[in-house]
Amino acid sequence: ALRRCLAERIEAAAPFPRFRAAISDGYCCAANGQEQTLHDDGSKQLAGTSATPLGGGACRYITTGAPLPTGADAVAKQEHCSRTGAEVSLPALKPGADVRAVGSDWSQGDELC
C-alpha cells in the first residue's frame, strides 16, 4: 500500500527460480558450440510440468518457463531452428543459452521487502 511499510524484513525462503528454466520457446539440447541436427524425442517440455531426462543426441520442444531436463543445458529459439520430420537443425549454441539459472531472480535469504 502506498506510504506503508512492513514491520519486519521479509527474506526469500528459497531461490527463484528453483530450477533451470527456458527463457524462450524452442528446442532444448546439450550445446556443443556448433550447428547440429538432432532427433526430436517426441516429448514436449511444458511450463508447470516435471522434466524427464533428455537422451544423448536428442532435442525436445520446450516452452518459456519450463524446467530444463537433465541432459540439456541450452535452448535454441524456435525461430532459429528448422525441422524436417523428426530431425531438427539447431544453430550453434553455448551452454546456458536462453536458460534462466537457479536463483537468478533471487537467492535464498535475499531481502525481498
Salt bridges, closest charged atoms under 4 A:
GLU11 OE2 - ARG9 NE 3.10
ASP40 OD2 - ARG83 NH1 2.62
ASP41 OD2 - ARG60 NH2 2.69
GLU87 OE2 - HIS39 ND1 2.94
ASP105 OD2 - ARG100 NH2 2.55
GLU111 OE1 - ARG9 NH1 3.54
